[in-house]
Amino acid sequence: MTDALLNRTLAILDRLIGFPTVSADSNLDLIDYATALLQDCGARVRVSRDATGKKANLFATLGPDAPGGIVLSGHTDVVPADPDEWSGDPFRMREADGLLYGRGTCDMKGFIAAVLAKAPEYAVLGLKRPLHIALTYDEEVGCFGARHLIEELEKESNRPSVAIIGEPTQMRVIEGHKGCYEYTTSFHGTDGHGSEPDKGVNAIHVAALFISRMMQIAETMKTKAGPDSQRYSPPWTTLQTGRIEGGSARNVIARHCAVEWEMRPVRQEDAREIKAALNAYCRDVLLPEMQAVCPDADIVTEVIGEVAGLAVMPENEARDIVTTLTGANLCDVVAFGTEAGLFQALGMSVVVCGPGSISQAHQPDEYVAIDQVVKCLAMLTGLERTLQQGK
């Protein structure tokens, strides 16, 4: 790993941070920039837009057109940044005391910058094994870009077989993580004067009963932590409510209430059990009581995203490759979710490993340490040998 490579990485990261790719907005300027860099070094680049045309995935290939390639994957979207909470402009990278500040520096444009900076060096090696670079949209709001990408890869005859997802792990090798299932449940009642609450269906009151039932189920999940889940913190499937919206005034019966909630299942059967229990509670308890007052009352759950976890596998080529490159003696698991499970569902071996700490993600004054970027570049440089040897 050379100083020139590091300097090129930091220059690219500076450009990437300057693209305000908040999930609600377009990522096309960043995709165009990455496309130009990759095409300049001879990569075969495919850009696939979403239905709106305002967002896109990029999938680039260096080396032979053959199966068994290695994917280096990162998401391009970032969470919002309130400038009032930051010490400087969130979308202008700044360096201080060996730290690089800016929205997305660790989650996860630091990894993307390292990959893009390394691409010209891969391009001149005469690779025997394909190297793929995947940049996706909308990971933060449901992994929609990765789903789109996986649908396309399913149709390919020359599928890759290994994926390294560069989420911030402080360059630890992560071989498993919980799933991330997100929902919005909307309660539709009837409004009316607050002095006669029995004549209406207060959607907020019903939502409170739903949340209470959800918390009861959450407590039962704690009893299901088995030997296979002890590596997680906490070692059980979790549920939590993130946001509630409803009502119009304190003296008006609330016609509508929406509850945004999630669960992080250790096992997929936990997710099935929780959904069945909540559906039964709505169908058999809440809805009959609501519709006894108002026949049109209803409860509707919208699936925002159901992203499967990354299952720990006894055989995992990605794990073998990355532990060798990083010198790691042990692998770990984490509670936060990534796109890794989607790649695994395609039959690929997958690990998560990237620069920076998840504790910095989504925070004001987000940063990645330069020494973390250096370690990432060392891993990517070490990957050259694997790519030159082939399978």
C-alpha positions as CSV (number, residue, x, y, z in Angstrom):
1,M,0.0,0.0,0.0
2,T,1.6,3.3,-1.2
3,D,1.2,6.9,-0.2
4,A,-0.1,7.6,-3.7
5,L,-2.9,5.1,-3.2
6,L,-3.9,6.6,0.1
7,N,-3.8,10.1,-1.3
8,R,-6.0,9.0,-4.2
9,T,-8.4,7.4,-1.8
10,L,-8.7,10.6,0.3
11,A,-9.3,12.7,-2.8
12,I,-12.0,10.3,-4.0
13,L,-13.6,10.3,-0.6
14,D,-13.7,14.1,-0.6
15,R,-15.6,14.0,-3.8
16,L,-18.0,11.3,-2.5
17,I,-18.8,13.2,0.6
18,G,-19.7,16.2,-1.6
19,F,-22.5,14.3,-3.1
20,P,-25.4,14.7,-0.7
21,T,-26.9,11.2,-1.3
22,V,-29.5,11.2,1.4
23,S,-31.9,8.3,0.8
24,A,-34.7,10.7,0.0
25,D,-32.7,12.2,-2.8
26,S,-31.0,11.1,-6.0
27,N,-27.6,9.3,-6.1
28,L,-27.1,9.7,-9.8
29,D,-24.3,12.3,-9.6
30,L,-22.3,10.0,-7.5
31,I,-23.0,7.0,-9.8
32,D,-22.0,9.1,-12.8
33,Y,-18.7,10.0,-11.1
34,A,-18.0,6.4,-10.1
35,T,-18.9,5.2,-13.6
36,A,-16.4,7.6,-15.2
37,L,-13.6,6.5,-12.8
38,L,-14.2,2.8,-13.5
39,Q,-14.6,3.1,-17.2
40,D,-11.3,5.1,-17.4
41,C,-9.5,2.0,-16.0
42,G,-11.3,-0.4,-18.4
43,A,-14.1,-1.8,-16.2
44,R,-17.3,-3.0,-17.8
45,V,-20.0,-1.0,-16.1
46,R,-23.7,-1.6,-15.9
47,V,-25.9,1.1,-14.4
48,S,-29.5,0.1,-13.5
49,R,-32.0,2.8,-12.5
50,D,-35.0,2.4,-10.2
51,A,-38.6,2.9,-11.3
52,T,-38.4,6.6,-10.6
53,G,-35.3,7.0,-12.7
54,K,-33.7,9.2,-9.9
55,K,-31.6,6.4,-8.3
56,A,-29.4,3.7,-9.6
57,N,-27.1,0.8,-8.8
58,L,-23.7,0.4,-10.4
59,F,-22.2,-3.0,-11.1
60,A,-18.7,-3.1,-12.6
61,T,-16.4,-5.9,-13.6
62,L,-12.7,-6.2,-14.0
63,G,-11.0,-9.3,-15.3
64,P,-12.5,-12.3,-17.2
65,D,-16.2,-12.8,-18.0
66,A,-16.5,-15.9,-15.9
67,P,-18.3,-17.3,-12.8
68,G,-16.9,-17.3,-9.3
69,G,-16.0,-13.6,-9.0
70,I,-15.5,-11.6,-5.9
71,V,-17.9,-8.6,-5.2
72,L,-16.8,-5.6,-3.2
73,S,-20.1,-3.9,-2.2
74,G,-21.2,-0.7,-0.7
75,H,-24.3,1.4,-0.5
76,T,-24.2,5.0,-1.7
77,D,-27.1,6.5,0.3
78,V,-26.6,8.2,3.7
79,V,-28.9,9.3,6.5
80,P,-30.0,12.9,6.8
81,A,-27.6,15.4,8.5
82,D,-28.9,18.5,10.4
83,P,-26.2,21.2,9.8
84,D,-27.1,22.7,13.2
85,E,-25.9,19.6,14.9
86,W,-22.5,19.5,13.1
87,S,-19.3,21.3,13.8
88,G,-19.0,22.0,10.0
89,D,-20.7,21.4,6.7
90,P,-21.8,17.7,6.8
91,F,-21.2,17.4,3.0
92,R,-17.7,18.8,3.0
93,M,-15.0,16.5,4.2
94,R,-12.6,17.9,6.7
95,E,-9.6,16.4,8.5
96,A,-8.6,16.9,12.1
97,D,-6.3,14.9,14.3
98,G,-6.2,11.9,11.9
99,L,-10.0,11.8,11.6
100,L,-12.0,12.5,8.4
101,Y,-15.3,14.1,9.2
102,G,-18.4,14.2,6.9
103,R,-21.7,12.4,6.4
104,G,-21.0,9.0,5.1
105,T,-17.3,8.9,5.8
106,C,-17.7,5.6,7.7
107,D,-21.1,4.6,6.5
108,M,-20.0,3.8,4.0
109,K,-18.2,6.0,1.5
110,G,-14.8,5.4,3.1
111,F,-14.9,1.8,1.9
112,I,-16.3,2.9,-1.5
113,A,-13.5,5.4,-1.9
114,A,-10.9,2.8,-1.1
115,V,-12.3,0.4,-3.7
116,L,-12.6,3.1,-6.4
117,A,-9.0,4.2,-5.7
118,K,-7.8,0.6,-5.9
119,A,-9.6,-0.2,-9.2
120,P,-6.9,1.1,-11.6
121,E,-4.3,-1.1,-9.8
122,Y,-6.5,-4.2,-10.2
123,A,-7.1,-3.3,-13.8
124,V,-3.5,-3.8,-14.9
125,L,-2.9,-7.1,-13.1
126,G,-4.3,-9.5,-15.7
127,L,-6.8,-11.0,-13.3
128,K,-7.7,-14.6,-13.5
129,R,-10.7,-14.3,-11.2
130,P,-13.4,-11.5,-11.9
131,L,-13.5,-8.6,-9.5
132,H,-16.9,-6.9,-9.3
133,I,-17.7,-3.6,-7.7
134,A,-21.3,-3.1,-6.6
135,L,-22.7,0.3,-5.5
136,T,-26.3,0.3,-4.4
137,Y,-29.1,2.8,-3.5
138,D,-31.5,2.9,-0.6
139,E,-29.9,0.6,1.8
140,E,-30.8,2.9,4.7
141,V,-34.5,2.6,4.0
142,G,-35.0,-1.0,3.1
143,C,-32.1,-2.3,1.0
144,F,-34.1,-1.7,-2.1
145,G,-31.1,-1.2,-4.4
146,A,-29.5,-4.5,-3.3
147,R,-32.8,-6.3,-3.9
148,H,-32.8,-4.8,-7.4
149,L,-29.2,-5.9,-8.0
150,I,-29.8,-9.4,-6.7
151,E,-32.8,-9.8,-9.1
152,E,-30.4,-8.9,-11.9
153,L,-27.7,-11.2,-10.8
154,E,-30.1,-14.1,-10.5
155,K,-30.5,-14.0,-14.3
156,E,-26.7,-14.1,-14.9
157,S,-25.0,-17.3,-15.9
158,N,-21.6,-16.0,-14.7
159,R,-22.6,-15.3,-11.1
160,P,-20.0,-14.2,-8.5
161,S,-19.5,-16.5,-5.6
162,V,-18.0,-14.3,-2.9
163,A,-19.1,-10.9,-1.5
164,I,-17.3,-8.5,0.9
165,I,-19.7,-5.9,2.3
166,G,-17.7,-2.9,3.5
167,E,-19.9,-1.7,6.3
168,P,-18.0,-0.1,9.2
169,T,-16.7,-2.9,11.5
170,Q,-13.3,-1.4,12.5
171,M,-12.0,-4.0,10.0
172,R,-13.2,-6.9,12.1
173,V,-14.5,-9.8,10.1
174,I,-18.2,-10.2,10.7
175,E,-19.6,-13.6,9.6
176,G,-23.2,-13.2,10.9
177,H,-25.8,-10.6,11.9
178,K,-29.4,-10.4,12.8
179,G,-32.2,-9.6,10.3
180,C,-33.9,-6.3,10.0
181,Y,-37.7,-6.3,9.5
182,E,-39.4,-2.9,9.4
183,Y,-43.1,-2.1,9.3
184,T,-45.7,0.7,9.6
185,T,-49.0,-0.4,11.2
186,S,-51.9,2.1,10.6
187,F,-55.0,2.2,12.7
188,H,-58.1,3.7,11.2
189,G,-61.0,4.6,13.6
190,T,-63.5,7.4,13.7
191,D,-63.2,10.9,15.0
192,G,-65.6,12.8,17.3
193,H,-65.8,15.0,20.3
194,G,-63.5,14.1,23.1
195,S,-66.3,14.4,25.6
196,E,-68.0,11.3,24.2
197,P,-65.1,8.9,23.6
198,D,-67.3,5.8,23.5
199,K,-69.0,7.0,20.3
200,G,-65.8,6.8,18.4
201,V,-62.9,4.5,17.8
202,N,-59.7,6.2,19.1
203,A,-56.9,5.0,16.9
204,I,-54.2,6.1,19.3
205,H,-55.8,4.0,22.1
206,V,-55.9,1.0,19.8
207,A,-52.3,1.6,18.8
208,A,-51.3,1.7,22.4
209,L,-52.8,-1.7,23.0
210,F,-50.9,-3.0,19.9
211,I,-47.6,-1.6,21.2
212,S,-48.3,-3.1,24.6
213,R,-48.9,-6.5,23.0
214,M,-45.7,-6.1,21.0
215,M,-43.7,-5.5,24.2
216,Q,-45.2,-8.6,25.8
217,I,-44.0,-10.6,22.9
218,A,-40.6,-8.9,23.1
219,E,-40.3,-10.2,26.7
220,T,-41.1,-13.7,25.6
221,M,-38.3,-13.5,23.0
222,K,-35.8,-13.1,25.8
223,T,-36.6,-16.7,27.0
224,K,-35.8,-18.0,23.5
225,A,-32.1,-17.1,23.5
226,G,-30.3,-20.4,22.9
227,P,-26.7,-21.5,22.4
228,D,-26.8,-20.4,18.8
229,S,-27.6,-16.8,19.7
230,Q,-25.2,-16.2,22.6
231,R,-22.7,-14.4,20.4
232,Y,-25.2,-11.6,19.7
233,S,-25.8,-8.6,22.0
234,P,-28.5,-8.9,23.1
235,P,-28.7,-12.7,22.4
236,W,-32.4,-12.7,21.5
237,T,-34.7,-11.3,18.9
238,T,-35.7,-7.7,19.7
239,L,-38.7,-5.5,18.9
240,Q,-39.0,-1.8,19.3
241,T,-41.3,1.1,18.3
242,G,-39.5,3.9,16.6
243,R,-42.2,6.5,15.8
244,I,-45.9,7.2,16.5
245,E,-48.0,9.7,14.5
246,G,-51.7,10.4,15.0
247,G,-54.5,12.6,16.2
248,S,-55.3,16.2,15.6
249,A,-56.1,17.8,19.0
250,R,-56.4,16.8,22.6
251,N,-60.2,17.2,22.6
252,V,-60.8,15.3,19.3
253,I,-61.0,11.5,19.1
254,A,-58.1,10.4,17.0
255,R,-59.3,9.0,13.7
256,H,-55.8,7.8,12.6
257,C,-52.6,6.6,14.2
258,A,-49.5,5.1,12.6
259,V,-46.9,3.1,14.4
260,E,-43.5,2.6,12.9
261,W,-41.8,-0.5,14.4
262,E,-39.1,-3.0,13.7
263,M,-37.7,-6.3,14.8
264,R,-34.2,-7.8,14.7
265,P,-34.6,-11.5,14.5
266,V,-31.8,-13.9,15.4
267,R,-33.7,-16.7,13.6
268,Q,-36.3,-16.4,10.8
269,E,-38.7,-18.6,12.7
270,D,-38.8,-15.8,15.4
271,A,-39.9,-13.4,12.8
272,R,-42.6,-15.7,11.6
273,E,-43.8,-16.3,15.2
274,I,-43.9,-12.6,16.0
275,K,-45.8,-11.7,12.8
276,A,-48.3,-14.5,13.4
277,A,-48.9,-13.4,17.0
278,L,-49.5,-9.7,16.1
279,N,-51.7,-10.5,13.1
280,A,-53.8,-12.8,15.3
281,Y,-54.1,-10.1,18.0
282,C,-55.3,-7.6,15.5
283,R,-57.7,-10.0,13.8
284,D,-59.2,-11.6,16.9
285,V,-59.0,-8.9,19.5
286,L,-58.5,-5.4,18.3
287,L,-60.5,-5.4,15.0
288,P,-63.7,-6.9,16.5
289,E,-63.8,-4.3,19.2
290,M,-63.1,-1.5,16.7
291,Q,-65.7,-2.7,14.2
292,A,-68.4,-3.1,16.9
293,V,-68.4,0.7,17.1
294,C,-67.5,1.5,13.5
295,P,-67.8,-1.3,10.8
296,D,-65.4,0.6,8.6
297,A,-62.6,0.6,11.2
298,D,-59.4,-1.1,10.0
299,I,-55.8,-2.0,10.8
300,V,-53.3,-2.2,7.9
301,T,-49.6,-3.2,8.2
302,E,-47.2,-2.0,5.5
303,V,-44.0,-3.9,5.0
304,I,-41.2,-1.3,4.7
305,G,-38.4,-3.9,4.4
306,E,-37.7,-7.5,5.4
307,V,-34.0,-8.1,5.1
308,A,-32.8,-11.5,6.2
309,G,-29.9,-11.8,8.5
310,L,-26.5,-13.1,7.6
311,A,-26.4,-16.7,8.8
312,V,-23.1,-18.1,10.2
313,M,-22.0,-20.9,7.8
314,P,-19.6,-23.8,8.6
315,E,-18.0,-23.3,5.2
316,N,-17.4,-19.7,4.0
317,E,-14.8,-18.8,1.4
318,A,-15.3,-15.1,1.9
319,R,-14.5,-15.6,5.6
320,D,-11.4,-17.6,4.7
321,I,-10.2,-15.0,2.3
322,V,-10.7,-12.0,4.5
323,T,-9.4,-13.5,7.7
324,T,-6.2,-14.4,5.9
325,L,-5.9,-10.8,4.5
326,T,-6.6,-9.1,7.8
327,G,-4.8,-11.6,10.0
328,A,-7.9,-12.0,12.1
329,N,-7.9,-15.1,14.4
330,L,-11.6,-14.9,15.2
331,C,-14.7,-13.7,13.5
332,D,-17.6,-11.9,15.2
333,V,-21.4,-11.3,14.8
334,V,-23.2,-8.1,15.2
335,A,-26.8,-6.9,15.9
336,F,-27.1,-4.3,13.1
337,G,-28.3,-5.3,9.6
338,T,-26.6,-5.0,6.2
339,E,-27.2,-6.1,2.6
340,A,-25.1,-9.2,3.3
341,G,-28.1,-11.6,3.7
342,L,-29.4,-10.8,0.3
343,F,-26.1,-11.8,-1.3
344,Q,-26.1,-15.0,0.8
345,A,-29.6,-15.8,-0.4
346,L,-28.2,-15.9,-3.9
347,G,-25.8,-18.7,-2.8
348,M,-22.7,-16.6,-2.3
349,S,-20.3,-16.8,0.7
350,V,-20.3,-13.4,2.4
351,V,-18.7,-11.5,5.2
352,V,-18.9,-7.9,6.4
353,C,-15.7,-6.0,6.8
354,G,-14.9,-2.3,6.4
355,P,-13.3,0.8,7.9
356,G,-14.8,2.8,10.7
357,S,-17.0,2.1,13.7
358,I,-20.8,1.6,13.6
359,S,-21.0,3.8,16.7
360,Q,-20.1,6.8,14.4
361,A,-22.8,5.9,11.8
362,H,-25.9,8.1,11.7
363,Q,-24.3,10.5,14.3
364,P,-23.5,14.2,14.0
365,D,-19.8,14.8,13.2
366,E,-19.5,11.3,11.7
367,Y,-15.9,10.3,11.0
368,V,-13.6,7.6,9.9
369,A,-10.0,7.4,11.1
370,I,-7.3,7.6,8.5
371,D,-5.6,4.5,10.0
372,Q,-8.8,2.6,9.4
373,V,-8.7,3.6,5.7
374,V,-5.1,2.4,5.6
375,K,-6.0,-1.0,7.0
376,C,-8.8,-1.3,4.4
377,L,-6.4,-0.4,1.6
378,A,-4.0,-3.1,2.9
379,M,-6.8,-5.7,2.8
380,L,-7.7,-4.7,-0.8
381,T,-4.1,-4.8,-1.8
382,G,-3.7,-8.2,-0.3
383,L,-6.7,-9.3,-2.4
384,E,-4.6,-9.0,-5.6
385,R,-3.1,-12.4,-5.1
386,T,-6.4,-14.1,-4.7
387,L,-7.6,-12.5,-7.9
388,Q,-4.5,-13.4,-9.8
389,Q,-4.6,-17.0,-8.7
390,G,-8.2,-17.6,-9.8
391,K,-10.3,-20.3,-8.0
